[in-house]
Amino acid sequence: MKTRISKLLSFLFLLVISGQVLPKTFLHDGDLPPAGKGSLEGRVLHKQTREPVEYATVVLFSLPDTVMFNGTVSNPDGIFLIENIPYGKYYLKVNFIGFNLYSSSEIVINQENKFIQLPAILLEPANISLEGIEVVADRSPIEYRIDKKVVNVSQDILASGGTAVDVLENTPSVDVDIEGNVALRGSGNFTVLIDGRPSVLEGSEALQQIPASTIENIEIITNPSAKYDPEGTAGIINVVTKKKKQSGLSGIVNASLGTKDKYEGDFLVNYRKNNVNLYGGMDFHSQHYPGNRETYREGYQNDTTYFLEQEGTRNRNRKGIGGRLGLDWNLSDQAVFGI
């Protein structure tokens, strides 16, 4: 009898124990409690002015693998919020253009610290010290002034080995044909000045004798003022030469070679002492212009038809040699006597 009672009590005890254990042990997957998550909030400010930094990039990295977990940007008030962050260890990086990168210390999100409010993040402006800045500016190839156009010869590298004619080839209101003849506003009747003084030669002939290497700039005056005498001319071309102030002997030699038998060369020698300047130079050019010509003509008279067919070659050559010798005596800063 006692044995049966003890067995019954043992069975009841097992039922009570199993009733308490089984509900906790045999759960379906959908009945598992959700993993813990938290959030992170902060504000980004300018370190010096304490003003909010808008659109600052905020990136959250997990530890210890340093993998980027999530990111956001700050709003107009500099505030950012990152939500649904699983429990764990993280660190934060904040960056914005013109500021140094900010990196936080370790941030722990757990059951006790679900919602973390970070202290103000102060971004420091990035200062770059430069040794110095050198600003280099080139003059415009053509300057437009009230009464004239100025062609800066030093800006035209292609024309440096030629003459004044080569400089004027790409200048507005100036036309240069294949033979080097210059026309100003469609007319070859213009006045050439050298340093403001009338040239012995006229028109294109004068410009063809001046090496481009000796020219500082060329002034094109299509509407001369009262101080000029443009009688019956289309305008004035004033060639301003380079001024050499050093005493002693100096010189320059130029040579150029082109396709289809085109050769040019010049030299200039200058001697200066005190107020006296003696100079001389010579230039040579030989240019060949080959071409072909083909003509076909048909004529009718009464019942007769006339045909004329011609073809051939046309070769033109332009050669020249020139020289000059001069003497300048500087009487004062405003007066020069020259021959």
MOPEKA-V239984 format. One record per residue. RES is the residue in three letters. SS is DSSP state (2 for helix, 1 for strand, 0 for the rest). OMEGA is omega in degrees with one decimal (* if undefined). Layout:
res=(RES RES)
ss=(SS SS)
omega=(OMEGA OMEGA)
This chain:
res=(MET LYS THR ARG ILE SER LYS LEU LEU SER PHE LEU PHE LEU LEU VAL ILE SER GLY GLN VAL LEU PRO LYS THR PHE LEU HIS ASP GLY ASP LEU PRO PRO ALA GLY LYS GLY SER LEU GLU GLY ARG VAL LEU HIS LYS GLN THR ARG GLU PRO VAL GLU TYR ALA THR VAL VAL LEU PHE SER LEU PRO ASP THR VAL MET PHE ASN GLY THR VAL SER ASN PRO ASP GLY ILE PHE LEU ILE GLU ASN ILE PRO TYR GLY LYS TYR TYR LEU LYS VAL ASN PHE ILE GLY PHE ASN LEU TYR SER SER SER GLU ILE VAL ILE ASN GLN GLU ASN LYS PHE ILE GLN LEU PRO ALA ILE LEU LEU GLU PRO ALA ASN ILE SER LEU GLU GLY ILE GLU VAL VAL ALA ASP ARG SER PRO ILE GLU TYR ARG ILE ASP LYS LYS VAL VAL ASN VAL SER GLN ASP ILE LEU ALA SER GLY GLY THR ALA VAL ASP VAL LEU GLU ASN THR PRO SER VAL ASP VAL ASP ILE GLU GLY ASN VAL ALA LEU ARG GLY SER GLY ASN PHE THR VAL LEU ILE ASP GLY ARG PRO SER VAL LEU GLU GLY SER GLU ALA LEU GLN GLN ILE PRO ALA SER THR ILE GLU ASN ILE GLU ILE ILE THR ASN PRO SER ALA LYS TYR ASP PRO GLU GLY THR ALA GLY ILE ILE ASN VAL VAL THR LYS LYS LYS LYS GLN SER GLY LEU SER GLY ILE VAL ASN ALA SER LEU GLY THR LYS ASP LYS TYR GLU GLY ASP PHE LEU VAL ASN TYR ARG LYS ASN ASN VAL ASN LEU TYR GLY GLY MET ASP PHE HIS SER GLN HIS TYR PRO GLY ASN ARG GLU THR TYR ARG GLU GLY TYR GLN ASN ASP THR THR TYR PHE LEU GLU GLN GLU GLY THR ARG ASN ARG ASN ARG LYS GLY ILE GLY GLY ARG LEU GLY LEU ASP TRP ASN LEU SER ASP GLN ALA VAL PHE GLY ILE)
ss=(0 2 2 2 2 2 2 2 2 2 2 2 2 2 2 2 2 2 2 2 2 2 2 2 2 0 0 0 2 2 2 0 0 0 0 0 1 1 1 1 1 1 1 1 1 1 0 0 0 0 0 1 0 0 0 0 1 1 1 1 1 1 0 0 0 0 0 1 1 1 1 1 1 0 0 0 0 0 1 1 1 1 1 1 1 1 0 1 1 1 1 1 1 1 1 0 0 0 1 0 0 1 1 0 0 0 1 1 1 0 0 0 0 0 1 1 1 0 0 0 1 1 1 0 1 0 0 0 0 0 0 0 0 0 0 0 0 0 0 0 0 1 1 1 0 0 0 0 1 1 1 1 2 2 2 0 0 0 0 0 0 0 1 2 2 2 2 2 0 0 0 0 0 1 1 1 0 0 0 0 0 1 1 1 0 0 1 0 0 0 1 1 1 1 0 0 1 1 0 0 0 0 2 2 2 2 2 2 0 0 1 2 2 2 1 1 1 1 1 1 1 0 0 0 0 0 0 0 0 0 0 0 0 0 0 1 1 1 1 1 1 0 0 0 0 0 0 1 1 1 1 1 1 1 1 1 1 1 0 0 0 1 1 1 1 1 1 1 1 1 1 1 1 0 0 1 1 1 1 1 1 1 1 1 1 1 1 1 1 1 1 1 1 1 1 1 1 1 1 1 1 0 0 1 1 1 1 1 1 1 1 1 1 1 1 1 1 1 1 1 1 1 1 1 1 1 1 1 1 1 0 0 0 0 0 1 1 1 0)
omega=(177.8 -178.9 179.2 -179.5 -179.8 177.9 -179.9 178.3 178.4 179.7 177.9 179.8 178.3 178.7 179.5 -179.4 -178.8 177.8 178.4 -174.0 -172.0 179.8 -179.0 -174.6 -174.6 178.0 174.4 -178.7 -179.3 -179.0 -179.7 178.7 -179.1 177.9 -177.9 178.8 179.1 -179.2 -176.7 -177.8 179.8 -179.5 -177.6 -177.9 172.1 -172.9 -174.9 -175.5 -176.8 176.2 179.4 176.4 -178.0 177.6 172.4 -178.5 -178.9 -177.5 -179.6 -179.9 178.5 177.0 5.9 -174.3 178.6 176.8 179.9 -179.7 -176.7 179.9 179.2 176.0 -179.6 -179.7 -179.1 177.1 -179.8 -175.5 175.4 -179.2 175.1 -175.3 177.2 179.1 178.4 178.5 178.9 -178.7 -175.9 167.7 -169.8 172.8 -179.7 -177.3 175.3 -176.6 178.9 -180.0 175.0 -179.9 177.2 178.0 -175.5 172.5 -176.3 178.1 -177.9 175.5 -179.8 -176.6 -178.4 -178.2 -179.9 -175.0 -173.9 175.3 -177.6 172.2 -177.1 177.5 -176.5 177.7 -179.1 179.2 178.7 179.5 179.0 -179.9 179.0 178.5 -179.0 179.4 178.3 -179.5 -179.5 -179.1 176.2 175.7 179.0 178.3 179.2 177.3 -179.4 178.1 -173.1 -172.6 -175.9 170.5 -178.5 178.8 179.0 -173.8 -177.3 -179.5 -179.0 -176.2 -175.9 -176.4 -173.8 -179.5 -177.4 -179.3 177.8 178.4 -180.0 178.3 -174.1 -175.4 -176.4 -178.0 177.1 179.1 177.9 177.9 178.0 -179.3 -174.7 -180.0 176.6 177.4 -175.1 175.5 179.2 -174.9 176.1 -177.9 176.2 -178.6 178.6 -177.9 177.7 174.9 174.8 -174.5 177.2 179.8 -178.3 178.4 176.3 177.6 -176.3 170.6 -175.2 -178.5 178.5 -178.6 179.8 -177.1 -175.8 177.8 -179.1 -178.4 -179.6 -173.9 173.2 175.0 179.3 179.5 179.1 -176.0 -179.1 177.8 -172.3 176.8 -174.4 -177.6 175.8 178.0 -174.6 -173.7 175.2 -178.8 178.6 179.9 -176.6 172.4 -179.0 -180.0 179.1 -177.0 178.6 -179.1 177.5 -177.5 -176.6 175.3 178.6 -175.6 177.5 -179.2 -179.7 -179.9 178.6 176.0 178.9 -178.3 179.7 178.9 178.1 172.7 174.9 -176.5 176.7 177.9 178.2 173.0 -180.0 179.3 -177.1 176.3 -178.1 174.6 -177.3 -177.3 -177.0 179.2 179.5 -177.0 177.6 -178.8 179.7 177.1 -179.4 175.8 176.6 -175.3 -177.8 -178.2 178.9 178.5 178.1 -179.9 180.0 -176.3 174.9 -176.9 -179.8 -179.4 -177.9 175.2 -174.8 -179.9 -175.8 176.9 -178.7 178.7 174.9 -178.8 -178.5 173.0 -178.0 179.5 179.2 -179.6 178.0 179.9 177.4 -179.0 178.7 175.9 -176.8 179.0 178.3 179.5 -175.7 178.5 176.6 177.3 -178.1 179.5 177.4 177.3 -176.5 -174.0 177.6 174.3 -175.5 176.8 *)
